[in-house]
């Protein structure tokens, strides 16, 4: 999906930067306005967070609205709730996986199998989009701490380059 979006904005690097941020945080365009879920947001808020003039954001919205493929993508994007940052404060576990190759199938399934074998029930699993993040990671969040004794098993999995628990 990001490849399609990137091509559409290749002549407009500032707009591409805005579109990338919109995809990263789940900001959609509906009826020519920005939305985070069902909350309408001003273009100036997005502009300020990226460090561009709000007119560039407005131009990005116009570009999106003028293209059927872009409007299909950006009218359907939604923000997601992530427990990654709050988990340590709740005494929950977070397992972070850095893959060797993001296109290798089965890494998340293998990690989940190891966690399940130790009775670790997952509350949330998140993965960065490799089209947007330079170093995409997967995060496994449980309502109890992840046993550190599982680290060696997980590190040995095919396709896992790095592991962290916090």
Buried (B, 14 or more C-beta within 10 A) or exposed (E): EBEEBEEBBEEBEBBBBBBBBBBEEEBBBBEEEBBBEEEEEEBEBBBEEBEBBBEBBBBBBEBBBEBEEBBEBBBEBEEEEEBBEEBEEEEBBBBBBBBEEBEEEEBBEBBBEBBEEEEBEBBBBBBBEBBBEEEBBBBBBBBEBBEEEBBEBBEEBEBBEEBEBE
